[in-house]
């Protein structure tokens, strides 16, 4: 398939992405020269073509897996190798933060609760892992730890909150896997809350997009944290490693990841003109490459797809008979505005399916059917149809007469 790459714009150097003080960068982020050279010289993966309904083709990216998902429907618009379990590195922390957000929403924990930093959670000043730099045996609030996980990608913050919620990293991993199963992440298995390498710790591009969609949909209160560019804790200010937050105002999350085994990974969300897309890049060879490839996917997705409104709300889409009611029929219509994502310029047709066995009483807003949208003969979306009015049950005398006429077939 011939690649259909859009021009790459807004490329930035990784070095200007995260605003760190020179002294802090020297103290905490200097990596051995051999390690830096190995990372710089990592050979790129072979270009990987994707699959999509768009006739003009998809980008060809040098990554082990990639994906573009429409947020509203959850439909995958294009992907390559989307279901292979791969090392997710710190993309793992999306599940860690999501479980914290769920616990906050349910009232299980509060933002001001204090969490103790154990010997196991404490970062020992290593230059090879991401840390929030929590002091040993100190305490930090849940909301600070959540920021440390999302913005600074802190392994120490992730371990501390895991021990607080799950009793141990192992106990928290069981919670992570249970939630992954609930969300339908069928090619994922978590071993720890950080994404540090383990042969059994894997996730697929599709599953990570499913998780990102759940965070955006269910964590509205805390989702703005994923767009924050930096966070200062214990006198140390660290920048978000998601380069697109600095160059693309439509991007508002989500998470970067990197280990030698996982390569450079990025899950991103962007909203333009009412349409939100989620992209996943797994195992490319540099921080610059994962940013550039994400720009390519977003440009391709927004350039090739659009939101359409097949039908307007409050439009009568048919009537159906109602037995034993004060009214003989009820009108069906959409319950709410309905939009779907389709390839640009593609025509959409609709068909309705309305129940014919209704019996009073029928409440206004009750689901009584559905409308299905198709394009080029393939389903592209559906929405429920609801009763547009109440239909009360008829009185005894009228109901008796209705029984008689029904028996007579009138």
C-alpha positions in Angstrom: 0.0 0.0 0.0 1.4 3.4 -0.9 1.9 5.6 2.2 -0.3 8.6 2.5 1.7 10.7 4.8 0.7 14.3 5.5 3.4 16.9 5.9 4.9 16.9 9.4 4.7 20.3 11.0 5.4 21.8 14.3 8.4 19.4 15.0 10.2 20.5 18.1 13.4 19.4 19.7 12.9 17.2 22.7 15.4 19.3 24.7 13.1 22.3 24.8 10.0 20.3 25.7 10.4 20.0 29.5 11.4 23.1 31.4 14.0 22.0 34.0 16.4 24.0 35.9 20.0 23.3 34.8 21.1 22.2 38.3 18.2 19.8 38.6 18.8 18.4 35.1 22.4 17.8 35.9 21.7 16.2 39.2 18.8 13.9 38.4 18.5 13.4 34.6 22.0 13.0 33.3 22.2 9.5 31.9 25.5 7.6 31.2 27.0 8.4 27.8 26.7 4.8 26.7 23.0 4.8 27.5 22.4 8.1 25.6 24.2 6.7 22.6 22.3 3.5 22.6 19.0 5.4 22.7 20.1 7.7 19.9 21.3 4.9 17.7 18.3 2.6 18.2 17.3 1.5 14.8 13.8 2.4 13.7 11.2 -0.3 13.2 10.3 -1.1 9.6 7.5 1.1 8.3 4.2 -0.4 9.2 1.2 0.1 6.9 -2.3 0.2 8.5 -5.8 -0.8 7.6 -8.7 1.6 7.2 -11.9 2.2 5.4 -10.4 5.2 3.6 -9.7 4.4 0.0 -6.7 6.6 -0.2 -4.8 4.5 2.3 -3.2 5.1 5.7 0.2 6.4 7.0 3.2 4.1 7.0 4.9 4.5 10.4 8.2 3.1 11.8 6.6 1.7 15.0 5.7 -1.8 16.1 2.0 -0.8 16.5 -0.2 2.2 16.0 -3.9 3.2 16.1 -6.4 6.0 15.6 -9.7 5.8 17.4 -12.8 8.0 17.3 -13.5 8.9 20.9 -17.3 9.3 20.6 -18.0 5.9 19.1 -14.9 3.9 20.1 -14.5 3.0 16.4 -10.9 2.3 15.3 -10.5 4.5 12.2 -7.1 3.0 11.2 -4.5 0.7 12.9 -1.5 -1.5 12.4 -0.7 -4.5 14.6 -3.3 -3.2 17.1 -3.8 -6.4 19.1 -0.3 -7.6 19.7 0.6 -7.4 23.4 3.7 -5.2 23.7 5.6 -3.7 26.6 3.7 -0.5 27.5 6.4 1.1 29.7 4.9 4.1 31.6 1.7 4.0 29.5 0.8 1.6 32.3 0.4 4.6 34.6 -2.8 5.5 32.8 -4.4 2.5 34.6 -2.8 3.5 37.8 -4.1 7.0 37.6 -7.5 5.8 36.4 -7.9 3.6 39.5 -6.9 6.5 41.7 -9.5 8.7 39.9 -12.2 6.0 40.4 -11.4 5.7 44.1 -11.7 9.5 44.4 -15.0 9.6 42.6 -16.5 6.8 44.8 -15.3 8.4 48.0 -13.0 5.6 48.9 -10.2 8.1 49.3 -10.0 11.9 49.4 -7.6 14.3 47.6 -6.2 15.4 51.0 -5.6 11.9 52.3 -1.9 11.3 53.3 0.0 8.4 51.7 3.3 7.2 53.3 6.4 6.6 51.0 7.7 3.2 51.9 11.3 1.9 51.3 9.9 -0.1 48.4 8.3 3.0 46.8 11.2 5.4 47.4 13.3 6.4 44.4 17.0 6.0 45.3 18.2 8.8 43.0 18.6 6.5 40.0 19.1 8.3 36.7 17.4 5.5 34.8 13.9 5.9 36.0 11.2 8.6 36.3 10.7 9.8 39.8 8.6 12.4 41.7 11.4 12.5 44.2 9.4 11.8 47.3 11.5 11.7 50.5 11.8 8.3 52.2 9.1 7.8 54.9 7.5 11.1 54.0 3.8 11.6 53.4 2.2 13.1 50.3 -1.5 13.9 49.5 -3.4 11.8 47.1 -3.9 14.7 44.7 -0.1 15.5 44.7 0.6 11.8 44.0 -1.9 11.8 41.1 -0.2 14.8 39.6 3.2 13.1 40.1 2.0 10.0 38.3 0.4 11.8 35.3 2.7 14.8 34.8 6.1 13.6 36.2 5.5 9.8 35.5 6.8 9.1 39.0 7.5 5.5 39.7 7.7 6.4 43.4 4.3 8.0 43.3 2.8 5.0 41.4 4.2 2.5 43.9 3.2 4.5 47.0 -0.5 4.9 45.8 -0.5 1.2 44.8 0.5 0.2 48.3 -2.1 2.6 49.7 -5.0 1.2 47.6 -4.0 -2.4 47.1 -1.8 -3.2 50.1 1.1 -4.0 47.8 2.1 -3.7 44.2 0.9 -7.2 43.7 -2.4 -6.5 45.2 -2.8 -3.3 43.1 -1.9 -5.3 40.0 -4.9 -7.5 40.6 -7.1 -4.4 40.8 -5.5 -3.2 37.5 -6.2 -6.5 35.7 -9.8 -6.7 37.1 -10.4 -3.2 35.7 -8.8 -4.1 32.4 -11.1 -7.1 32.1 -14.2 -4.9 32.9 -13.2 -2.4 30.2 -12.7 -5.1 27.6 -8.9 -4.9 27.4 -8.4 -8.4 26.1 -4.7 -8.3 25.2 -3.4 -6.8 28.4 -1.8 -8.1 31.6 -0.4 -5.9 34.3 2.3 -7.0 36.8 3.1 -3.6 38.4 1.8 0.0 38.6 4.8 1.6 36.9 5.5 -0.2 33.6 9.0 -1.3 34.7 10.0 -4.2 32.5 8.6 -7.7 33.2 8.1 -10.4 30.6 4.5 -10.9 31.6 3.7 -7.1 31.6 2.0 -6.4 28.2 -0.7 -4.2 26.6 -1.9 -3.8 23.0 -2.5 -0.5 21.2 -6.2 -1.2 21.0 -6.5 -1.8 24.7 -4.5 1.3 25.6 -6.9 3.3 23.4 -9.9 1.7 25.2 -8.3 2.8 28.5 -7.6 6.3 27.3 -11.3 6.6 26.2 -12.4 5.5 29.6 -10.3 8.1 31.3 -11.6 10.9 29.2 -15.2 9.7 29.5 -15.3 8.8 33.2 -12.7 11.1 34.8 -13.9 14.5 33.7 -13.0 16.0 37.0 -9.3 14.9 36.8 -8.8 14.7 33.0 -7.4 18.3 32.9 -4.4 17.1 34.8 -3.3 15.2 31.7 -2.8 18.5 29.9 -0.7 20.2 32.6 2.8 21.0 31.3 4.7 20.8 34.6 4.5 20.1 38.3 6.7 21.2 41.1 7.0 19.1 44.2 9.6 19.1 47.0 11.3 22.1 45.2 11.8 20.1 42.0 9.9 21.2 38.9 9.6 18.7 36.1 7.9 19.1 32.7 5.4 16.8 31.0 7.2 14.7 28.4 4.3 14.9 25.9 5.8 17.2 23.3 2.5 17.9 21.6 1.2 19.7 24.7 3.7 22.5 23.9 3.0 22.8 20.2 -0.7 21.7 19.5 -3.4 23.5 21.5 -5.9 20.8 20.5 -4.0 18.1 22.4 -5.0 17.7 26.0 -3.4 14.3 27.0 -2.5 11.6 27.8 0.8 9.8 28.5 4.3 9.0 27.3 6.4 5.9 28.0 9.9 4.7 27.4 12.1 1.7 28.3 14.8 0.0 26.3 12.4 -2.9 25.6 9.3 -0.9 24.9 11.0 1.8 22.9 9.3 5.3 22.8 5.5 5.2 23.2 2.8 7.8 23.3 -1.0 7.9 23.8 -2.5 11.2 22.8 -6.0 12.8 22.5 -6.9 15.8 20.4 -10.2 17.6 19.8 -10.8 19.7 16.7 -14.1 21.1 15.5 -16.2 18.9 17.8 -14.4 15.7 16.9 -12.0 14.0 19.4 -9.4 11.4 18.2 -7.2 9.1 20.3 -3.9 7.9 18.9 -1.5 5.3 20.1 2.2 4.8 19.1 4.1 1.8 20.4 7.8 1.1 20.1 9.3 3.8 17.9 12.9 4.8 18.2 13.0 8.2 19.7 11.0 10.8 21.6 11.0 13.0 18.5 9.7 10.1 16.4 6.8 9.3 18.7 5.8 13.0 18.6 6.2 13.3 14.8 4.3 10.1 14.2 1.4 11.2 16.4 1.2 14.5 14.5 1.0 12.4 11.3 -1.8 10.2 12.7 -3.8 13.2 14.0 -3.4 15.1 10.7 -4.4 12.0 8.7 -7.4 11.3 11.0 -8.8 14.8 11.0 -8.1 15.2 7.3 -9.9 12.1 6.2 -12.9 11.9 8.6 -15.6 14.2 9.7 -18.6 14.4 12.0 -22.0 14.2 10.4 -25.5 14.5 11.8 -27.7 11.9 10.0 -30.9 13.2 11.6 -31.9 16.1 13.8 -33.3 15.6 17.3 -37.1 16.2 17.8 -37.8 14.9 14.3 -40.7 12.4 14.0 -39.2 9.2 12.6 -42.3 7.1 12.5 -45.3 6.0 14.6 -46.3 2.7 16.1 -49.5 1.3 17.5 -50.0 1.1 21.2 -52.5 -1.5 22.7 -54.8 -0.6 25.6 -53.9 3.1 25.7 -55.8 6.4 25.7 -54.0 7.0 22.5 -53.8 4.5 19.7 -50.3 5.4 18.5 -47.1 7.0 19.7 -44.4 8.9 17.7 -40.7 7.8 17.8 -37.8 10.1 17.7 -34.2 10.6 18.8 -33.6 11.1 22.5 -30.6 13.4 22.0 -28.4 15.0 19.3 -26.7 12.2 17.2 -23.4 12.5 15.3 -21.3 9.8 13.7 -17.8 9.8 12.3 -17.4 8.9 8.6 -14.9 9.3 5.8 -15.1 12.9 4.4 -17.7 13.3 1.7 -19.2 9.8 2.2 -23.0 9.7 2.0 -25.0 8.3 4.9 -28.4 6.6 4.8 -30.7 5.8 7.7 -33.3 3.2 8.5 -35.6 2.9 11.5 -36.7 -0.2 13.5 -39.6 0.5 15.8 -41.3 -2.0 18.1 -44.8 -3.1 17.0 -45.8 -4.8 20.3 -46.2 -1.8 22.6 -48.8 -1.9 25.3 -49.8 1.0 27.5 -48.7 2.6 29.7 -45.7 4.0 27.6 -43.6 6.7 29.3 -42.2 9.6 27.3 -38.5 8.9 26.7 -38.9 5.1 26.8 -36.8 3.3 24.2 -39.1 1.9 21.6 -36.7 1.2 18.7 -33.5 2.3 17.0 -32.2 4.1 13.9 -29.3 2.6 12.0 -26.9 4.6 9.8 -25.2 2.9 6.9 -22.6 4.1 4.4 -21.6 2.2 1.3 -23.9 -0.6 2.6 -22.0 -1.0 5.9 -23.4 0.0 9.4 -21.5 3.1 10.7 -23.6 3.9 13.8 -27.0 3.6 15.5 -29.0 5.5 18.1 -32.0 4.7 20.2 -35.5 5.9 19.3 -37.8 6.9 22.2 -41.4 7.7 22.7 -42.1 11.4 22.2 -45.1 11.4 24.5 -46.7 9.6 27.4 -49.5 7.1 26.6 -51.6 6.4 29.6 -53.4 3.1 30.1 -57.1 3.3 29.1 -59.9 2.9 31.6 -61.6 -0.4 32.2 -64.6 0.1 29.9 -62.4 1.4 27.0 -59.9 -1.3 27.6 -62.6 -4.0 27.5 -63.8 -2.6 24.1 -60.2 -2.6 22.9 -59.8 -6.3 23.8 -63.0 -7.1 21.8 -61.8 -5.2 18.8 -58.4 -6.7 19.0 -60.0 -10.2 19.1 -62.1 -9.3 16.1 -59.0 -8.1 14.2 -60.2 -4.5 13.9 
